[in-house]
Amino acid sequence: MPTPIIFDTDPGVDDAQAIAIALAHPDIELLGLTTTFGNVTIEVATHNALLLVELAGQSIPIAQGAAGPLVKTKNPPPGHIHGDNGLGDISLPPVETQALKQSAAQFIVDQVNARPGEVVVVAVGPLGNLAAALQLDPGLVDKVKRVVVMGGSIREGGNVTPVAEANIFNDPHAAAKVLEASWPLTLVGLDATHRCVLDPQSMARIVEAQGALGKVLGESYAFYRNFYQQALGIDGCCPHDSCALVWLLRPDLFSVERGYLSVVTDGLAEGQTLMAPESREFVDSRWSHGTPADVCMNANGSGVIDWIVETLTTHRSP
């Protein structure tokens, strides 16, 4: 049976790649996309989600969500990474469909309540929609099958500050609520995603196989690749958000440690994710509250890329 998922996203070049996987893979039942600010504004995120689903020839519910952080002042979107339009500033066709009237948080609550114990929420942007869903229905912690978060960094260091990963930094207060809640949670952060590089040859194969959607994936990748050459000195990009879906279907490609997560919400280290390993005791219990999470600490980079390429060249959206 395919796994029913809600994909919470701020598309975003690597989000677009992950959305293509979620639309195409036969082992995923995509219940809907929920959108958030992050890589782009909320309006652009929703526009891009609608467009990507249209290009894939599918009809998937899309619910618009968080326009800004819970507490802190919103940072401007990183146009130098994803382009001002989120897809490498390429020319995009008009969108013909519309988002639901329902909010992202309400959509999450309703879908999980309709199928308790079945739905996996995969969140690859700032975590305001999940924090809002928890506010609407605290009982979600017992009804969701699992929450998979692409975000954070335990030992790798940060990508927007010396210690913070972008999704967590963009809304640390929401991240604290989500990562410290008592639902089953897997964190797929930079410790794993930085081990994976989607190279130009692999991307060319995906583009060839994915039709109209592939054209957008390929052209936006070129912009993202340029950023990564300058930032990390690699030829390609880290497919961060796709890694969350790879973990869901191929957890054997990751090495995982269990630990208690917490998030620094203020000061120089705001947005830093901390993990207290379940197996250790510390001087007091402040780092060890909530429920232990599964935290990806490494990945088989070539195996992850092979799986992504196989998925997007074998399973094309209708």
N, C-alpha and C positions, 0 to 999 in steps of 0.2 A: 504493500500500500504506500502511495506517495505521502510524504510528510507535509501536513498543512502548515504554511508559514505566512506570517505578515512581515513584509520587508520595509523597515523604517529607514528613510534615506534622504540625502541632500545632494541630488545628482548635479555636478560632479562626474569627472572622467572615469575614475575607478568605480564609482557607483554605477555608471552606465554599463560597464563591463559586467558587474555583478548582477544587475537587473536582467541583462541578456541571459545569464546562466539561470536565474530564477524563472524566467519565462520559458526556457527551452528544456530544462532537465525533466525527464519523465518521473523522477523520484521526488519531485517537488510539486505540491499543489499550492499555487500562489493565490492566497485568499484576497490579497490586496496590497497596495503600496501606501504607506503613510509618509508624508513629507515634512521636513524640518529645515529651518535655516541652517547654515553652516558653511559649506563650500560656496554657497550662493545665498541670495535672499530667499525667503519663503515663496514669493511669487515665481521666481525663476526655477526653484526646485520643483514646484508643482507643474509648471509648464514643461520642464524637461521630462518629468515622470510620465505625463500624458503623451508627450511626443514619442518617447522610446517604446511605450506600449503600442501606440499606433503603428510605428515603423515595423514592429514585430508582427503586425496583423492580428493582434489579440485585443480582448476586451476584459480589462481587469479593473476593479474598483480602486479609486485613488482618493484618499482623504487628506486634506491639508491640515498641517499642525502648527507647531511652535514657530513664531516669528522672531523670537529673541530669547535670551537667557532668563532664568527665573529671577536672578538677583543682580548680577554684574551688568555693566554696560556692554552692549554688543560690539564685538570687533568687526571692522569692515571685512567683507568677503575677500578671500585670497585670489584676486583676479590674476595675479602673476603665476599661479599654479594651475588653475582650472579654466582660466579665461573669464571675462566678465559675464558671459552667458553660460558658464559652467561646463561647456563642451568645446573648449579650446578656441572660442570666438569664431568658429566656422559658421558658414551660412546655413540656417536651419529652415525647413519648411514650416508653414503655419500649422497650428494645432486645431483639430476639429472637435475634440471631445472636451468634457468638463469634469472637474472634481466633484465628489459628493458634497451635499450640503452639510453632512455630518463631520464633526471634527475628528482629527486623527486619534485623539485619546478615546473618544467615545466609540470609534470604529474598533479599536483594540479591545476595549472592554466588551463590546457586544459580540465580537467574533470569538473571543476566548470563552465567554459565558455560554455561547451556543454549542461549543464543543469542549467541555472541560476535560483537562488531561490530555488533549490532543495537539493543541496549537503551539508552535515554536515562534517566538518573536525574534527576528534577526534585525538588530539595530546597528546601523553603520554611520550614523551622524551624531551630533549632540543629542542628549538623552531627555530632552524636555517632554516629548510625547509620552515616553514611558513613565516619567515622574508624574505627569498629569493623569495618566491612566490609573496609576496607583492611588492618587488622591481621590479619583472618582470611585474606585472599587479596591479597597485595601485587600479584599479577598482574592485578588488576582494571583497573589503569591502562591496560593494553593491550587489554582485552577489552570495556570499556564503549564505546558509541558516543560518548557525551558526558555530562557532568554539567552541569546548569543549576542555579545557586544563586540563589534570591531572598535577597539579604542584602548587607550592606555599604554603604559610602558613600565615594566618593573625594573629591568636591569639595563635596557638598551639606551636609556636617555630619551629626551624629548625630540619632537620635530618642529614645534613652534616656540618652545622655550627650552632651556637646557634640560629640564626635567619633565615637561608636559607634552603629551600627544594632543593633536588638534581637537578631536571630538570631545575629549574630557575638558580641555582648557576652555573651549567655547561656552560651556555651561557646567562649571564644576559642582554647583549646588544640586543640579538635576542629577549629575553623575553620582554624587554621593548618595542620593536617595535610591538610585537604581542599583548601584554596585553593592550597597550595604543592606538591601532588602533580602528577605528570607526565601526568595524563589530559587529554583535550580538555575545556575548561571555559569556560562562559559565566557571568559574574556580572551579575545584573539587580538593581541596588541602588537606593538612594534617588535617585541622580542621574536615573534614568529613572522610577521609580514615583511620585515626587512631582510629575511632570508630568501625571499621569493622575488625574482626579476622576470617580468614578462618582456622578452626580447623582441626586436623588430620582426624576425623571421616567424616567430610564433604568432605575432599579431597579424602578419600578412595572411597566414592560413585562416585565421578567424574571420578576417574581413572578407575573404573570398567565399566563405561558407555562409555568411549571415545576411546576404542580400542588402536591402535598404538600411537595415539597422547596422550591418557591418560597415557600410560607408561612413556613417556617423562615428562608430567606434574607432575606425582607422584614422579619420581626419582629426578627431579630438585627441587620440593617442599621440599624434605627432607633437602637439603642443606640450602635453604632459611629459613626454620623453625628453624634450628640451629642458624642462625644469629639472628633471632628475639628473641629467648630465651635469648641470651646474651645481646642484645641491649635494648629490652623493657621488658624482663621478661614475655613474653606471650608465650603460647603454640599454635603455628600456625604462620600465616603471615598476614600482611595487604595486601589485594589484590588491591593495589592502582589503577592500570591501569584499572582493571575491573570496578571500581567504576565510571569511566567516562562513560562507556557504560550503567551501571545501571541507572545513572542519565538520560541518553538520553531516555531510555524506561520506567523508573519508577521514575520520578522526585518527586513523592509524598513521597519517602523514604528519602528525604533530606530537611533540612531547609535552605532557601536561603535569603541572604540580597543583596540589590543592592547598588553598590558603584563604585567609580572611582579607577582604579588600576594603580599603578606605581611600578617601580622596581629600587632598588638601584644598580648601576652598578660598583661602586668602593668603596674601603676602607673596614673597618672592617665589615660593614653590606652588602657587595656585595651579590647580589642574594636575598635580602629580598624583599618580596612583601608587599606593603602597600595598604590598602583600605581606601578611604575617603567615608564614607557613604553618599549616595545621599541626605539623609534627614538632613544633618548637614552642617553648614557653618564654615569655619576655618578662621584664621587670614588673609590669602590671598588665591588666587586661584591656587597656583602651584600644589596642590594635586588633583585638580578636573578638569583635562583636558581630552579630548577624549570623549568617550561614556560610560555611566555606564554599568557595567557588572553584571551578576548574580553570586554571590559568595556563594558557599556551606559552611555553617558555622557549620553544624552538620549533622549527618546521623543516621538513624535507623539501627544500626549495624547488629542486628539479621535478620532484614528484608532484608537487602542487601545480606547477606550470603545465606539466604533461596532462594532468587531470582537467585543468581549465581548457586547454587546447582541444583535448579529446571531446569534452562536453560540447564546445561551441562549433566544432567541425562535424560532429556526428548527429547532434540533436538541433535541428534548425527550427525556429519558430514557424508555424504554419503560414 
